[in-house]
């Protein structure tokens, strides 16, 4: 059963209004498949879902986020980003006594845990003066991130040494691995919608990961989000996007961009230099 033309138009309007996400006609088959996997297989079920989302029903709102957002992620995607982010955070911590990083669309958590692992490898300790925050609009994905439990298949890209050092086998996990409790000391998670008018996340952040997010937003929402990211970033901070992404009409707020690494514009008088990529 496919979304009717009217249902698809209502879904597009909801995604834009509630999440700033622009849905295109070519995505309709993908949304149909996702809806079926979520148990929204018939016209009546989809009608109830859409009516609930339009009226502000919390369960329907959660379904909307899961339906229209992409949660695909992995450990150490673009490894250079984690080396650079960890080095910059340790530099900022040494300079100011503290440092903070934010993964602005953390999904199921692999990105933030990768950064926690890289920091632990570089410092020889877990926790410390670097605070790591992960946020997402998808409550179900965020719960998985906070649990820090992953199947062996999702950990295949990790070296054996990393799996052995930073994960353990909890009795109830049925073959999955869970992040070591010692890595959790400086890590926190919270629900956050990037198009919300007020951001109460703390900061400023020395590093912000916002990879594979801006490309899904409408032009106007993308500009506003980039402007807010600039405001949430330290003057000498780093914004990390996927190397294939760009800032669009808000590019004047940042400089750089090689390999997805941006710094605020104008730069501070003594900015952290971005080393050349390997």
The 8 nearest C-alpha neighbors of each residue, nearest first, counted from 0:
[[1, 41, 40, 2, 42, 31, 35, 3],
 [2, 0, 31, 3, 28, 42, 41, 40],
 [1, 3, 6, 7, 31, 4, 0, 42],
 [2, 4, 6, 5, 7, 1, 42, 8],
 [3, 5, 7, 6, 8, 2, 9, 1],
 [4, 6, 8, 3, 7, 9, 2, 10],
 [7, 5, 3, 9, 8, 4, 2, 10],
 [6, 8, 10, 4, 9, 5, 2, 3],
 [7, 9, 11, 5, 10, 6, 12, 4],
 [10, 8, 6, 12, 7, 11, 13, 5],
 [9, 11, 7, 13, 8, 12, 6, 14],
 [12, 10, 8, 14, 9, 13, 22, 7],
 [11, 13, 9, 15, 10, 14, 16, 8],
 [14, 12, 10, 16, 15, 11, 17, 9],
 [13, 15, 11, 20, 18, 17, 12, 16],
 [16, 14, 19, 20, 12, 13, 18, 21],
 [15, 17, 13, 14, 19, 18, 12, 20],
 [16, 18, 14, 15, 13, 19, 194, 20],
 [19, 17, 20, 14, 15, 16, 194, 192],
 [18, 20, 15, 216, 220, 16, 217, 17],
 [21, 19, 216, 15, 18, 14, 215, 217],
 [20, 22, 217, 216, 15, 215, 19, 23],
 [21, 23, 11, 20, 26, 24, 14, 15],
 [22, 24, 25, 26, 21, 27, 11, 20],
 [25, 23, 26, 27, 22, 28, 7, 11],
 [24, 26, 23, 27, 28, 29, 22, 30],
 [27, 25, 29, 24, 23, 28, 30, 22],
 [26, 28, 30, 29, 25, 24, 31, 23],
 [29, 27, 31, 30, 26, 32, 25, 1],
 [30, 28, 32, 26, 31, 27, 33, 25],
 [29, 31, 33, 27, 32, 28, 34, 26],
 [32, 30, 28, 34, 29, 33, 1, 27],
 [31, 33, 35, 29, 30, 34, 28, 36],
 [34, 32, 30, 36, 35, 31, 37, 66],
 [33, 35, 39, 37, 31, 32, 36, 30],
 [34, 36, 40, 39, 38, 32, 37, 33],
 [37, 35, 33, 38, 34, 32, 39, 40],
 [36, 38, 34, 35, 39, 33, 40, 66],
 [39, 37, 35, 36, 40, 34, 44, 41],
 [40, 38, 34, 35, 44, 45, 37, 41],
 [41, 39, 35, 38, 0, 34, 44, 42],
 [40, 42, 44, 43, 0, 39, 45, 1],
 [41, 43, 45, 44, 46, 40, 0, 2],
 [42, 44, 46, 45, 41, 47, 39, 40],
 [45, 43, 47, 41, 39, 46, 42, 48],
 [44, 46, 48, 42, 47, 43, 39, 49],
 [45, 47, 43, 49, 48, 44, 42, 50],
 [48, 46, 50, 44, 45, 49, 51, 43],
 [47, 49, 45, 51, 46, 50, 59, 52],
 [48, 50, 52, 46, 51, 47, 53, 45],
 [51, 49, 53, 47, 52, 48, 46, 54],
 [50, 52, 56, 48, 54, 49, 59, 53],
 [53, 51, 59, 49, 60, 55, 54, 50],
 [52, 54, 50, 51, 55, 49, 13, 56],
 [53, 55, 51, 52, 56, 50, 49, 59],
 [56, 54, 52, 53, 57, 51, 60, 59],
 [55, 57, 51, 59, 52, 58, 54, 60],
 [58, 56, 60, 59, 55, 61, 52, 51],
 [59, 57, 61, 60, 56, 62, 51, 52],
 [58, 60, 52, 62, 61, 56, 51, 57],
 [59, 61, 57, 63, 52, 58, 62, 56],
 [62, 60, 58, 64, 63, 59, 57, 65],
 [63, 61, 59, 65, 60, 64, 66, 58],
 [62, 64, 60, 66, 61, 65, 59, 67],
 [63, 65, 61, 66, 62, 67, 137, 68],
 [66, 64, 62, 63, 68, 67, 137, 61],
 [65, 67, 63, 64, 68, 62, 33, 34],
 [66, 68, 64, 65, 63, 69, 14, 30],
 [69, 67, 65, 64, 66, 70, 137, 20],
 [68, 70, 71, 67, 65, 66, 106, 72],
 [69, 71, 106, 72, 68, 107, 140, 65],
 [72, 70, 69, 73, 106, 107, 68, 211],
 [71, 73, 70, 109, 74, 106, 110, 107],
 [74, 72, 109, 76, 75, 110, 153, 71],
 [73, 75, 109, 76, 113, 110, 156, 157],
 [76, 74, 78, 113, 77, 73, 110, 81],
 [75, 77, 78, 74, 73, 110, 72, 80],
 [76, 78, 79, 80, 75, 81, 241, 242],
 [79, 77, 75, 80, 81, 76, 82, 74],
 [80, 78, 82, 81, 77, 83, 276, 277],
 [81, 79, 83, 78, 82, 77, 84, 239],
 [82, 80, 84, 83, 78, 79, 114, 85],
 [81, 83, 79, 85, 80, 84, 86, 78],
 [82, 84, 80, 86, 81, 85, 87, 79],
 [85, 83, 81, 87, 86, 82, 80, 88],
 [84, 86, 88, 82, 87, 118, 83, 81],
 [87, 85, 83, 89, 84, 88, 90, 82],
 [86, 88, 90, 84, 85, 89, 83, 91],
 [89, 87, 91, 85, 90, 86, 98, 92],
 [88, 90, 92, 86, 91, 87, 93, 85],
 [89, 91, 87, 93, 88, 92, 86, 94],
 [92, 90, 94, 88, 89, 93, 98, 95],
 [93, 91, 97, 96, 98, 89, 95, 94],
 [92, 94, 90, 91, 96, 95, 89, 97],
 [93, 95, 91, 92, 96, 90, 97, 89],
 [96, 94, 92, 97, 93, 91, 98, 90],
 [95, 97, 92, 93, 94, 128, 98, 91],
 [98, 96, 92, 128, 95, 129, 91, 99],
 [97, 99, 129, 92, 91, 88, 205, 130],
 [98, 100, 130, 204, 129, 205, 131, 206],
 [101, 99, 206, 131, 204, 207, 205, 132],
 [100, 102, 132, 207, 133, 103, 131, 208],
 [101, 103, 208, 133, 105, 104, 207, 132],
 [102, 104, 209, 134, 101, 105, 208, 133],
 [105, 103, 135, 106, 134, 102, 209, 212],
 [104, 106, 108, 102, 133, 134, 135, 103],
 [105, 107, 140, 108, 70, 104, 141, 135],
 [108, 106, 144, 140, 143, 141, 109, 105],
 [109, 107, 144, 105, 110, 106, 111, 112],
 [108, 110, 74, 112, 73, 111, 113, 107],
 [111, 109, 113, 108, 112, 74, 105, 114],
 [112, 110, 114, 113, 108, 109, 115, 102],
 [111, 113, 115, 109, 114, 110, 116, 108],
 [114, 112, 116, 110, 111, 115, 75, 74],
 [113, 115, 117, 111, 112, 116, 81, 118],
 [116, 114, 112, 118, 113, 117, 119, 111],
 [115, 117, 113, 119, 114, 118, 112, 120],
 [118, 116, 120, 114, 119, 115, 121, 113],
 [119, 117, 121, 115, 120, 116, 85, 122],
 [120, 118, 125, 116, 124, 122, 123, 117],
 [121, 119, 117, 118, 123, 122, 116, 124],
 [120, 122, 118, 119, 123, 117, 85, 124],
 [123, 121, 119, 124, 120, 118, 125, 89],
 [122, 124, 119, 120, 121, 125, 118, 117],
 [125, 123, 119, 122, 126, 120, 127, 118],
 [124, 126, 119, 182, 181, 127, 123, 184],
 [125, 127, 185, 184, 182, 124, 128, 129],
 [126, 128, 129, 125, 185, 124, 130, 184],
 [127, 129, 97, 98, 92, 130, 96, 126],
 [130, 128, 98, 99, 127, 97, 131, 185],
 [129, 131, 99, 185, 98, 186, 100, 128],
 [130, 132, 186, 100, 99, 101, 185, 187],
 [133, 131, 101, 187, 188, 186, 100, 102],
 [132, 134, 188, 102, 105, 101, 103, 187],
 [135, 133, 189, 103, 190, 191, 105, 188],
 [134, 136, 104, 191, 190, 137, 105, 106],
 [135, 137, 192, 191, 190, 138, 64, 134],
 [138, 136, 140, 135, 139, 64, 141, 65],
 [137, 139, 141, 140, 142, 136, 190, 61],
 [140, 138, 142, 141, 137, 143, 65, 61],
 [141, 139, 107, 143, 106, 137, 142, 138],
 [140, 142, 144, 138, 143, 139, 107, 106],
 [143, 141, 145, 139, 144, 140, 138, 146],
 [144, 142, 146, 140, 141, 107, 145, 147],
 [145, 143, 108, 107, 141, 147, 142, 146],
 [144, 146, 142, 147, 143, 141, 188, 108],
 [145, 147, 143, 144, 148, 142, 177, 178],
 [148, 146, 144, 178, 145, 177, 143, 149],
 [147, 149, 177, 146, 176, 178, 175, 143],
 [150, 148, 176, 175, 177, 153, 151, 147],
 [151, 149, 175, 152, 153, 176, 154, 174],
 [150, 152, 154, 153, 175, 155, 149, 176],
 [153, 151, 150, 155, 154, 149, 156, 175],
 [152, 154, 150, 151, 155, 149, 73, 156],
 [155, 153, 151, 152, 157, 156, 150, 149],
 [156, 154, 152, 157, 153, 151, 158, 159],
 [155, 157, 154, 158, 74, 153, 75, 73],
 [158, 156, 155, 154, 161, 159, 162, 74],
 [157, 159, 161, 160, 162, 156, 155, 154],
 [160, 158, 162, 161, 163, 157, 164, 155],
 [159, 161, 163, 158, 162, 164, 157, 165],
 [162, 160, 164, 158, 163, 159, 165, 157],
 [163, 161, 159, 166, 160, 164, 165, 157],
 [162, 164, 160, 161, 166, 165, 159, 167],
 [165, 163, 161, 162, 166, 160, 167, 179],
 [164, 166, 179, 162, 161, 163, 178, 167],
 [167, 165, 178, 179, 177, 162, 163, 176],
 [166, 168, 177, 176, 179, 169, 178, 165],
 [167, 169, 176, 177, 170, 175, 172, 166],
 [168, 170, 172, 171, 167, 177, 176, 175],
 [171, 169, 172, 168, 173, 174, 175, 167],
 [172, 170, 169, 173, 168, 174, 175, 176],
 [171, 173, 175, 169, 174, 170, 168, 176],
 [174, 172, 175, 171, 170, 169, 168, 176],
 [173, 175, 172, 176, 150, 151, 168, 171],
 [176, 174, 150, 172, 149, 173, 151, 148],
 [175, 177, 168, 149, 167, 148, 166, 150],
 [178, 176, 148, 166, 167, 147, 149, 168],
 [177, 179, 166, 147, 165, 180, 148, 167],
 [178, 180, 166, 181, 165, 182, 167, 177],
 [179, 181, 183, 182, 178, 184, 177, 166],
 [180, 182, 179, 183, 125, 184, 126, 178],
 [183, 181, 180, 125, 184, 179, 126, 115],
 [184, 182, 186, 180, 181, 185, 126, 179],
 [183, 185, 126, 182, 186, 181, 125, 180],
 [184, 186, 130, 126, 183, 131, 129, 187],
 [187, 185, 131, 183, 184, 132, 130, 188],
 [188, 186, 132, 133, 131, 185, 189, 145],
 [189, 187, 133, 134, 132, 145, 186, 190],
 [188, 190, 134, 191, 133, 187, 135, 141],
 [191, 189, 135, 134, 136, 138, 192, 188],
 [190, 192, 136, 135, 134, 189, 193, 195],
 [191, 193, 136, 195, 194, 135, 18, 190],
 [194, 192, 195, 191, 224, 18, 103, 136],
 [195, 193, 192, 196, 18, 19, 224, 220],
 [194, 196, 192, 193, 197, 198, 191, 18],
 [197, 195, 194, 198, 193, 192, 223, 227],
 [198, 196, 195, 199, 194, 193, 200, 227],
 [197, 199, 200, 196, 195, 193, 191, 201],
 [200, 198, 201, 197, 202, 191, 231, 196],
 [201, 199, 198, 202, 231, 132, 191, 203],
 [200, 202, 199, 203, 204, 231, 198, 99],
 [203, 201, 204, 231, 200, 99, 232, 233],
 [202, 204, 233, 231, 232, 201, 205, 99],
 [205, 203, 202, 232, 99, 100, 206, 233],
 [204, 206, 236, 233, 99, 100, 232, 98],
 [207, 205, 100, 237, 204, 236, 238, 84],
 [206, 208, 101, 238, 100, 102, 239, 209],
 [207, 209, 102, 239, 210, 103, 238, 101],
 [210, 208, 103, 240, 239, 212, 104, 207],
 [209, 211, 240, 241, 212, 208, 239, 213],
 [212, 210, 241, 213, 214, 209, 240, 244],
 [213, 211, 214, 210, 215, 209, 104, 216],
 [212, 214, 216, 215, 221, 211, 210, 209],
 [213, 215, 212, 216, 211, 244, 221, 245],
 [216, 214, 213, 20, 212, 21, 217, 211],
 [217, 215, 20, 19, 213, 221, 21, 214],
 [216, 218, 21, 220, 219, 221, 20, 19],
 [219, 217, 221, 220, 222, 216, 248, 247],
 [220, 218, 222, 221, 217, 223, 216, 19],
 [219, 221, 223, 217, 222, 218, 19, 216],
 [222, 220, 218, 224, 219, 216, 223, 213],
 [221, 223, 249, 225, 219, 220, 224, 226],
 [222, 224, 226, 220, 225, 221, 227, 219],
 [223, 225, 227, 221, 226, 222, 220, 228],
 [226, 224, 228, 222, 227, 223, 221, 229],
 [225, 227, 223, 229, 224, 228, 222, 230],
 [228, 226, 230, 224, 229, 225, 231, 223],
 [227, 229, 225, 231, 230, 226, 224, 232],
 [230, 228, 226, 227, 232, 231, 225, 263],
 [229, 231, 227, 228, 232, 226, 233, 203],
 [230, 232, 228, 203, 229, 227, 204, 202],
 [233, 231, 204, 203, 229, 230, 236, 205],
 [232, 234, 236, 203, 205, 235, 204, 231],
 [235, 233, 236, 267, 263, 232, 266, 262],
 [234, 236, 270, 233, 267, 271, 266, 237],
 [237, 235, 205, 233, 206, 234, 232, 262],
 [236, 238, 206, 262, 261, 205, 239, 207],
 [239, 237, 207, 261, 206, 260, 208, 262],
 [238, 240, 208, 260, 259, 209, 207, 261],
 [241, 239, 210, 259, 209, 242, 244, 208],
 [240, 242, 210, 259, 243, 244, 211, 239],
 [243, 241, 259, 258, 244, 240, 257, 260],
 [242, 244, 241, 245, 259, 258, 240, 211],
 [245, 243, 241, 242, 240, 259, 214, 246],
 [244, 246, 247, 243, 256, 250, 240, 259],
 [247, 245, 250, 249, 248, 244, 225, 213],
 [246, 248, 249, 245, 250, 222, 218, 221],
 [247, 249, 250, 222, 246, 251, 218, 221],
 [250, 248, 222, 251, 247, 246, 252, 225],
 [251, 249, 246, 252, 248, 247, 253, 254],
 [250, 252, 249, 253, 264, 254, 248, 246],
 [251, 253, 250, 264, 249, 263, 229, 226],
 [254, 252, 263, 264, 262, 251, 250, 261],
 [253, 255, 262, 261, 264, 263, 256, 252],
 [256, 254, 261, 257, 262, 260, 253, 259],
 [255, 257, 261, 260, 259, 258, 254, 245],
 [256, 258, 259, 260, 255, 242, 261, 276],
 [259, 257, 242, 260, 256, 241, 276, 243],
 [258, 260, 242, 240, 256, 241, 257, 239],
 [261, 259, 256, 239, 258, 257, 238, 255],
 [262, 260, 256, 255, 238, 254, 237, 253],
 [263, 261, 237, 254, 253, 238, 236, 255],
 [264, 262, 253, 266, 265, 252, 254, 234],
 [265, 263, 253, 266, 252, 254, 262, 251],
 [264, 266, 263, 267, 253, 252, 254, 234],
 [267, 265, 264, 263, 270, 268, 235, 234],
 [266, 268, 270, 269, 235, 234, 265, 264],
 [267, 269, 270, 266, 235, 265, 234, 271],
 [270, 268, 267, 271, 266, 235, 272, 234],
 [271, 269, 235, 267, 272, 268, 266, 234],
 [272, 270, 235, 273, 269, 87, 236, 90],
 [271, 273, 270, 274, 269, 87, 275, 235],
 [272, 274, 271, 275, 83, 260, 276, 270],
 [273, 275, 272, 276, 83, 277, 271, 79],
 [276, 274, 277, 273, 257, 272, 258, 79],
 [275, 277, 274, 79, 258, 273, 257, 83],
 [276, 275, 79, 274, 78, 258, 82, 80]]
